[in-house]
Amino acid sequence: MKINLEHLSVRPATKIEESRYRELMQQHHYLGDLAKIGPTLWYVATYVEAWAV
């Protein structure tokens, strides 16, 4: 499968996306869902506007 990197982007997660972000982190990241301490920036990778999981 060939991926066109022009369609790949990384951007900060919005407040509305926070619950989905945390759920995916719990499922896929080896550290799980880490607590948010102080000002925190979470980033989302998207491919053709869909989250890349």
DSSP file (Angstrom, degrees, kcal/mol; ACC not computed):
  #  RESIDUE AA STRUCTURE BP1 BP2  ACC     N-H-->O    O-->H-N    N-H-->O    O-->H-N    TCO  KAPPA ALPHA  PHI   PSI    X-CA   Y-CA   Z-CA
    1    1 A M              0   0    0      0, 0.0     2,-0.5     0, 0.0     0, 0.0   0.000 360.0 360.0 360.0 125.5    0.0    0.0    0.0
    2    2 A K        -     0   0    0      2,-0.0     2,-0.5     0, 0.0     0, 0.0  -0.814 360.0-155.1 -96.5 130.3    1.4    3.4   -1.1
    3    3 A I        -     0   0    0     -2,-0.5     2,-0.8     3,-0.0     5,-0.0  -0.908  10.8-139.9-109.3 129.8    0.7    6.3    1.2
    4    4 A N    >   -     0   0    0     -2,-0.5     3,-1.9     1,-0.1     4,-0.1  -0.785  10.5-158.4 -86.5 108.7    0.7    9.9   -0.2
    5    5 A L  G >  S+     0   0    0     -2,-0.8     3,-1.3     1,-0.3    -1,-0.1   0.624  83.0  78.0 -67.8 -12.2    2.4   11.9    2.6
    6    6 A E  G 3  S+     0   0    0      1,-0.2    -1,-0.3    41,-0.0    -2,-0.0   0.757  93.7  52.0 -65.1 -21.9    0.8   15.1    1.3
    7    7 A H  G <  S+     0   0    0     -3,-1.9    41,-2.2    41,-0.1    42,-0.4   0.419  91.4  94.8 -94.1   0.4   -2.4   13.9    3.0
    8    8 A L  E <   +A   47   0A   0     -3,-1.3     2,-0.3    39,-0.2    39,-0.2  -0.783  49.8 164.9 -95.0 133.2   -0.8   13.3    6.4
    9    9 A S  E     -A   46   0A   0     37,-2.6    37,-3.1    -2,-0.4     2,-0.4  -0.983  27.2-147.7-144.8 158.1   -0.9   16.1    9.0
   10   10 A V  E     +A   45   0A   0     -2,-0.3    35,-0.2    35,-0.2    33,-0.0  -0.994  28.6 159.5-125.6 131.9   -0.3   16.5   12.7
   11   11 A R  E     -A   44   0A   0     33,-2.3    33,-3.4    -2,-0.4     2,-0.1  -0.965  45.0 -84.7-147.2 159.8   -2.2   19.1   14.7
   12   12 A P  E     -A   43   0A   0      0, 0.0    31,-0.3     0, 0.0     2,-0.2  -0.418  48.5-112.7 -65.5 143.0   -3.2   19.8   18.3
   13   13 A A        -     0   0    0     29,-3.4    29,-0.3    -2,-0.1     2,-0.1  -0.532  32.0-125.8 -72.7 142.6   -6.3   17.9   19.6
   14   14 A T    >>  -     0   0    0     -2,-0.2     3,-0.6     1,-0.1     4,-0.5  -0.431  22.3-107.4 -84.6 164.4   -9.2   20.1   20.3
   15   15 A K  G >4 S+     0   0    0      1,-0.2     3,-1.0     2,-0.2     4,-0.3   0.865 121.6  55.9 -57.8 -37.5  -11.1   20.2   23.7
   16   16 A I  G 34 S+     0   0    0      1,-0.2     3,-0.4     2,-0.1     4,-0.3   0.813 107.0  49.8 -65.9 -30.5  -14.0   18.3   22.0
   17   17 A E  G <> S+     0   0    0     -3,-0.6     4,-2.6     1,-0.2    -1,-0.2   0.486  82.4  98.3 -86.4  -3.7  -11.7   15.5   20.9
   18   18 A E  H <X S+     0   0    0     -3,-1.0     4,-2.5    -4,-0.5     5,-0.2   0.864  80.2  49.7 -57.2 -43.3  -10.1   15.0   24.3
   19   19 A S  H  > S+     0   0    0     -3,-0.4     4,-2.1    -4,-0.3    -1,-0.2   0.910 113.1  46.8 -66.2 -40.6  -12.3   12.0   25.4
   20   20 A R  H  > S+     0   0    0     -4,-0.3     4,-2.4     2,-0.2     5,-0.2   0.918 111.7  52.0 -64.7 -42.6  -11.6   10.2   22.1
   21   21 A Y  H  X S+     0   0    0     -4,-2.6     4,-2.3     1,-0.2    -2,-0.2   0.935 110.9  46.8 -57.3 -48.5   -7.8   10.9   22.4
   22   22 A R  H  X S+     0   0    0     -4,-2.5     4,-2.2     1,-0.2    -1,-0.2   0.879 111.0  52.0 -64.8 -38.3   -7.7    9.6   26.0
   23   23 A E  H  X S+     0   0    0     -4,-2.1     4,-1.8     2,-0.2    -1,-0.2   0.922 111.5  46.4 -63.2 -44.6   -9.6    6.4   25.0
   24   24 A L  H  X S+     0   0    0     -4,-2.4     4,-2.6     2,-0.2     5,-0.4   0.870 110.2  53.3 -67.7 -36.5   -7.2    5.7   22.1
   25   25 A M  H  X S+     0   0    0     -4,-2.3     4,-2.2    -5,-0.2     7,-0.4   0.917 108.3  50.7 -62.6 -42.4   -4.2    6.3   24.3
   26   26 A Q  H  < S+     0   0    0     -4,-2.2    -2,-0.2     1,-0.2    -1,-0.2   0.889 116.8  41.1 -61.4 -39.5   -5.6    3.8   26.9
   27   27 A Q  H  < S+     0   0    0     -4,-1.8    -2,-0.2    -5,-0.1    -1,-0.2   0.861 129.9  20.6 -76.7 -37.5   -6.0    1.2   24.1
   28   28 A H  H  < S+     0   0    0     -4,-2.6     2,-0.3    -5,-0.1    -3,-0.2   0.658  98.2  85.4-115.7 -19.1   -2.9    1.7   22.1
   29   29 A H    ><  -     0   0    0     -4,-2.2     3,-1.4    -5,-0.4     4,-0.0  -0.703  69.8-133.9 -93.3 139.3   -0.1    3.4   24.1
   30   30 A Y  T 3  S+     0   0    0     -2,-0.3    -1,-0.1     1,-0.3    -4,-0.0   0.738 108.4  46.7 -63.9 -22.4    2.2    1.3   26.2
   31   31 A L  T 3  S-     0   0    0      1,-0.3    -1,-0.3    -6,-0.1     2,-0.1   0.520 102.8-146.9 -92.6  -7.2    1.8    3.8   29.1
   32   32 A G    <   -     0   0    0     -3,-1.4     2,-0.9    -7,-0.4    -1,-0.3  -0.397  53.4 -14.7  77.1-155.2   -2.0    4.0   28.7
   33   33 A D  S    S-     0   0    0     -2,-0.1     2,-0.2    -7,-0.1   -11,-0.1  -0.763  73.0-154.3 -88.6 106.4   -3.9    7.1   29.5
   34   34 A L        -     0   0    0     -2,-0.9    -2,-0.1     1,-0.1    -8,-0.1  -0.533  23.1-100.9 -83.3 148.2   -1.7    9.5   31.4
   35   35 A A        -     0   0    0     -2,-0.2     2,-0.7     1,-0.1    -1,-0.1  -0.349  32.1-119.2 -65.3 144.8   -3.0   12.1   33.7
   36   36 A K        -     0   0    0      4,-0.0     2,-0.6    -2,-0.0    -1,-0.1  -0.793  33.9-173.6 -87.6 116.6   -3.2   15.7   32.4
   37   37 A I        -     0   0    0     -2,-0.7    -3,-0.0     2,-0.1    -2,-0.0  -0.951  51.0 -39.3-118.7 115.6   -1.0   17.8   34.7
   38   38 A G  S    S-     0   0    0     -2,-0.6     2,-0.3     2,-0.1     0, 0.0  -0.195 118.3  -4.6  66.5-163.2   -1.0   21.5   34.2
   39   39 A P  S    S+     0   0    0      0, 0.0     2,-0.4     0, 0.0    -2,-0.1  -0.477  79.4 179.4 -64.2 123.3   -1.0   23.0   30.7
   40   40 A T        -     0   0    0     -2,-0.3     2,-0.5    -4,-0.1    -2,-0.1  -0.986  21.7-153.8-132.8 136.6   -0.8   20.0   28.3
   41   41 A L        -     0   0    0     -2,-0.4     2,-0.4   -29,-0.0     0, 0.0  -0.951  11.5-169.8-109.6 126.5   -0.8   19.8   24.5
   42   42 A W        -     0   0    0     -2,-0.5   -29,-3.4   -29,-0.3     2,-0.3  -0.928  10.5-149.6-112.4 140.8   -2.0   16.6   22.9
   43   43 A Y  E     -A   12   0A   0     -2,-0.4     2,-0.4   -31,-0.3   -33,-0.0  -0.850   4.9-156.0-115.5 148.1   -1.4   16.0   19.2
   44   44 A V  E     -A   11   0A   0    -33,-3.4   -33,-2.3    -2,-0.3     2,-0.5  -0.977   8.5-147.0-121.9 131.0   -3.5   14.1   16.6
   45   45 A A  E     -A   10   0A   0     -2,-0.4     7,-3.0     7,-0.3     2,-0.4  -0.860  22.2-171.2 -94.8 130.7   -2.1   12.6   13.4
   46   46 A T  E     -AB   9  51A   0    -37,-3.1   -37,-2.6    -2,-0.5     2,-0.4  -0.933  16.8-162.0-123.4 148.0   -4.6   12.6   10.6
   47   47 A Y  E >  S-AB   8  50A   0      3,-3.1     3,-1.6    -2,-0.4   -39,-0.2  -0.977  85.5 -14.6-128.3 116.9   -4.6   11.1    7.1
   48   48 A V  T 3  S-     0   0    0    -41,-2.2    -1,-0.1    -2,-0.4   -40,-0.1   0.931 129.9 -55.4  51.4  49.8   -7.1   12.5    4.6
   49   49 A E  T 3  S+     0   0    0    -42,-0.4     2,-0.3     1,-0.2    -1,-0.3   0.372 117.8 109.5  70.4  -2.3   -8.9   14.2    7.6
   50   50 A A  E <  S-B   47   0A   0     -3,-1.6    -3,-3.1     1,-0.0    -1,-0.2  -0.819  79.9-100.3-103.1 145.3   -9.3   10.8    9.5
   51   51 A W  E     -B   46   0A   0     -2,-0.3     2,-0.8    -5,-0.2    -5,-0.3  -0.395  32.2-131.4 -61.6 134.2   -7.4   10.0   12.7
   52   52 A A              0   0    0     -7,-3.0    -7,-0.3     1,-0.2    -1,-0.1  -0.811 360.0 360.0 -89.7 110.8   -4.5    7.7   11.9
   53   53 A V              0   0    0     -2,-0.8    -1,-0.2   -25,-0.0    -2,-0.0   0.378 360.0 360.0-109.9 360.0   -4.7    4.9   14.5
